[in-house]
Amino acid sequence: MWTLDLDPDFGGNQDSFACGILQEGSKLSLNCKGGAPIVGEVIDQHVTWRMTVGPKNEFTATLRGTVDKDERTIIGTWHLEDDHPRDGKFAMKKLSSK
């Protein structure tokens, strides 16, 4: 399990929640809050996830980060492409080996 901290979240607030990460080769699947998996990839120490958000899933949010050498922390930024594009930071910290 991992914690994902968004600073701020897409709505402008601080948010933190538990997530699971599944890696199969270079593909990463991120599952947070029991929602649908968010598909991404890892190349070397760099991760990228993209997801659709909004009432009609009409906007794209992209998270890009770097995994530390111990593979216990991912630090990065997010960008939401919508009518009023927004940016923020995120940090993920590994809580257990599950």
C-alpha positions as CSV (number, residue, x, y, z in Angstrom):
1,M,0.0,0.0,0.0
2,W,1.0,3.6,-0.7
3,T,-0.3,7.0,0.4
4,L,-0.9,9.6,-2.3
5,D,-0.8,13.2,-1.2
6,L,-2.0,15.9,-3.6
7,D,-1.0,19.5,-3.0
8,P,-3.5,20.7,-4.0
9,D,-6.0,18.1,-5.4
10,F,-7.9,18.9,-8.6
11,G,-10.5,20.9,-6.6
12,G,-7.8,23.1,-4.9
13,N,-7.7,21.3,-1.5
14,Q,-5.1,19.2,0.2
15,D,-6.0,15.5,-0.1
16,S,-4.4,12.2,0.9
17,F,-5.6,8.7,0.4
18,A,-4.4,5.1,0.2
19,C,-3.5,3.5,-3.2
20,G,-2.3,0.3,-4.5
21,I,0.3,0.0,-7.3
22,L,0.6,-3.0,-9.6
23,Q,3.6,-3.2,-12.0
24,E,3.7,-5.6,-14.9
25,G,6.9,-4.8,-16.9
26,S,6.8,-1.1,-17.8
27,K,3.1,-0.8,-17.2
28,L,1.8,0.6,-13.9
29,S,-1.8,0.4,-12.6
30,L,-2.7,2.8,-9.8
31,N,-5.9,2.1,-7.8
32,C,-7.0,4.7,-5.2
33,K,-10.2,5.0,-3.1
34,G,-11.7,1.9,-4.7
35,G,-12.0,3.7,-8.1
36,A,-11.2,2.3,-11.5
37,P,-7.5,1.6,-12.1
38,I,-5.4,4.4,-13.5
39,V,-3.0,3.1,-16.2
40,G,0.5,4.4,-16.6
41,E,4.0,3.5,-17.3
42,V,7.5,3.5,-15.7
43,I,10.7,4.1,-17.7
44,D,13.8,3.9,-15.6
45,Q,12.9,5.9,-12.5
46,H,10.2,8.0,-14.2
47,V,6.5,7.3,-13.8
48,T,3.5,8.7,-15.8
49,W,-0.2,8.2,-15.1
50,R,-3.0,9.6,-17.2
51,M,-6.7,9.6,-16.2
52,T,-9.9,11.1,-17.5
53,V,-11.9,13.2,-15.0
54,G,-14.9,15.5,-15.0
55,P,-18.7,14.9,-15.1
56,K,-18.4,13.3,-18.5
57,N,-14.7,12.2,-18.3
58,E,-14.0,15.0,-20.7
59,F,-10.7,16.2,-19.2
60,T,-7.3,14.6,-18.8
61,A,-5.1,14.7,-15.7
62,T,-1.5,13.7,-16.0
63,L,0.8,12.8,-13.1
64,R,4.5,12.6,-13.7
65,G,7.0,11.7,-11.0
66,T,10.4,10.2,-10.1
67,V,10.9,7.1,-8.0
68,D,13.6,7.3,-5.4
69,K,16.5,4.8,-5.4
70,D,14.9,2.8,-2.5
71,E,11.6,2.6,-4.5
72,R,9.7,3.8,-1.4
73,T,8.8,7.4,-2.5
74,I,7.5,9.0,-5.8
75,I,7.7,12.8,-6.0
76,G,6.2,14.7,-8.9
77,T,3.7,17.1,-10.4
78,W,0.2,16.8,-11.9
79,H,-1.4,18.8,-14.7
80,L,-5.2,19.0,-15.3
81,E,-6.1,20.0,-18.9
82,D,-9.6,21.4,-18.7
83,D,-11.4,24.8,-19.3
84,H,-9.1,26.3,-16.7
85,P,-5.9,24.2,-16.7
86,R,-4.4,23.6,-13.2
87,D,-1.2,22.3,-11.8
88,G,0.0,20.9,-8.5
89,K,2.4,18.6,-6.8
90,F,2.1,15.0,-5.5
91,A,4.0,12.7,-3.3
92,M,3.6,8.9,-2.8
93,K,5.1,7.0,0.0
94,K,5.2,3.2,0.3
95,L,3.5,2.0,3.5
96,S,4.0,-1.8,3.1
97,S,5.2,-4.3,0.6
98,K,1.6,-5.4,-0.4
